[in-house]
Amino acid sequence: MKISDALTLRDLQREFHRLFPGLKLEFYTDAHDMGKGSSMNTHLNPALSIAAARTKHHEGDLEINADMTVNDLEQQFRKIYGLNAQVFRKSGNLWIQTTVTDTWTLDTQNKKGSHSEQHFNEKYNPL
């Protein structure tokens, strides 16, 4: 995933969601501890440029793979780019913060979120 000041947070969100359709990223002004959630009071507008949102202006590619944990991904965003990210997983028709499952891999989270969405659609939108 390309990280540069010219992009917006929404650009990062779209690219991440393209890779992991059962997951989404949100960004915040404050960091959160592992296993803890992020407060909506510190939520950043997705239209904000990366330049305005981050504290470290390192540009480059953030390598994201399915075997990395949620915690590892969030820590890389914080340590390398100064961005406070929180991963959310689809649960039915809701998005939930992955606070108690930060040690799960992105692949596991994505499968759980995608399965949840499929189950929800089958239950509430039968053909």
C-alpha positions as CSV (number, residue, x, y, z in Angstrom):
1,M,0.0,0.0,0.0
2,K,1.5,3.3,-1.1
3,I,1.7,6.0,1.6
4,S,2.3,9.5,0.5
5,D,1.2,13.0,1.6
6,A,-0.7,13.5,-1.6
7,L,-3.2,10.8,-0.8
8,T,-6.2,11.0,1.5
9,L,-7.2,8.7,4.4
10,R,-10.1,7.6,2.2
11,D,-7.6,6.4,-0.4
12,L,-5.9,4.2,2.1
13,Q,-9.3,2.9,3.3
14,R,-10.4,2.0,-0.2
15,E,-7.1,0.2,-1.0
16,F,-7.2,-1.8,2.3
17,H,-10.9,-2.7,1.8
18,R,-10.1,-3.8,-1.8
19,L,-7.5,-6.2,-0.3
20,F,-9.7,-7.3,2.6
21,P,-13.4,-6.8,1.8
22,G,-14.5,-8.1,5.3
23,L,-12.4,-5.4,7.0
24,K,-12.0,-1.6,7.0
25,L,-9.6,0.9,8.4
26,E,-10.4,4.0,10.4
27,F,-8.0,6.7,11.5
28,Y,-7.8,8.6,14.8
29,T,-5.9,11.5,16.3
30,D,-4.8,9.4,19.3
31,A,-3.2,6.0,19.5
32,H,-4.9,3.1,21.3
33,D,-3.4,0.3,23.3
34,M,-3.6,-3.3,22.2
35,G,-7.0,-4.8,23.1
36,K,-8.5,-1.3,23.5
37,G,-10.8,0.6,21.2
38,S,-10.5,4.0,19.7
39,S,-12.8,6.8,20.8
40,M,-15.2,8.3,18.2
41,N,-14.2,11.7,19.7
42,T,-10.8,11.3,18.1
43,H,-12.0,10.0,14.7
44,L,-10.4,11.6,11.7
45,N,-12.4,12.7,8.6
46,P,-11.5,10.3,5.7
47,A,-11.3,13.3,3.3
48,L,-8.3,14.5,5.3
49,S,-4.9,14.3,3.5
50,I,-2.3,12.0,4.8
51,A,0.0,15.0,5.2
52,A,-2.4,16.6,7.6
53,A,-3.2,13.4,9.5
54,R,0.2,12.0,10.3
55,T,3.1,12.9,12.6
56,K,5.9,11.2,10.6
57,H,6.3,12.1,7.0
58,H,8.0,9.0,5.7
59,E,6.8,8.0,2.3
60,G,6.9,4.5,0.8
61,D,5.1,1.3,0.5
62,L,3.5,-0.4,3.5
63,E,3.7,-4.1,2.9
64,I,0.5,-5.7,4.1
65,N,0.1,-9.5,4.0
66,A,-2.7,-11.7,5.1
67,D,-0.5,-13.4,7.7
68,M,0.2,-10.3,9.7
69,T,-1.9,-9.6,12.8
70,V,-4.2,-6.7,13.3
71,N,-1.9,-5.4,16.0
72,D,1.2,-5.6,13.8
73,L,-0.6,-3.6,11.0
74,E,-1.8,-0.9,13.4
75,Q,1.7,-0.7,15.0
76,Q,3.4,-0.3,11.6
77,F,1.0,2.5,10.7
78,R,1.9,4.3,13.9
79,K,5.6,3.6,14.1
80,I,6.5,4.2,10.4
81,Y,4.0,6.8,9.3
82,G,2.6,8.4,12.5
83,L,-0.9,7.3,11.6
84,N,-3.2,5.9,14.3
85,A,-5.2,3.2,12.6
86,Q,-7.9,0.9,13.9
87,V,-9.1,-2.2,12.0
88,F,-12.8,-2.9,11.9
89,R,-14.5,-6.2,11.0
90,K,-17.9,-6.7,9.4
91,S,-20.4,-8.3,11.8
92,G,-23.8,-8.7,10.2
93,N,-24.7,-5.2,9.1
94,L,-22.4,-3.5,11.6
95,W,-18.7,-2.7,11.7
96,I,-16.9,-3.6,15.0
97,Q,-13.5,-2.6,16.2
98,T,-11.2,-5.7,16.4
99,T,-10.2,-4.9,20.0
100,V,-10.3,-8.4,21.6
101,T,-9.0,-10.1,18.4
102,D,-6.0,-7.9,17.7
103,T,-3.8,-11.0,17.7
104,W,-5.8,-12.6,14.8
105,T,-4.3,-12.4,11.4
106,L,-5.8,-10.1,8.8
107,D,-6.8,-13.3,6.8
108,T,-8.7,-14.7,9.8
109,Q,-10.4,-11.4,10.5
110,N,-11.3,-11.0,6.8
111,K,-12.8,-14.5,6.6
112,K,-14.8,-13.9,9.8
113,G,-16.1,-10.6,8.4
114,S,-16.9,-11.9,5.0
115,H,-18.6,-15.0,6.4
116,S,-20.6,-12.7,8.7
117,E,-21.8,-10.6,5.8
118,Q,-22.7,-13.6,3.8
119,H,-24.7,-15.1,6.7
120,F,-26.4,-11.7,7.3
121,N,-27.4,-11.4,3.6
122,E,-28.7,-15.0,3.5
123,K,-30.8,-14.4,6.6
124,Y,-32.2,-10.9,5.9
125,N,-32.1,-10.8,2.1
126,P,-33.1,-14.3,0.9
127,L,-33.5,-14.7,-2.8
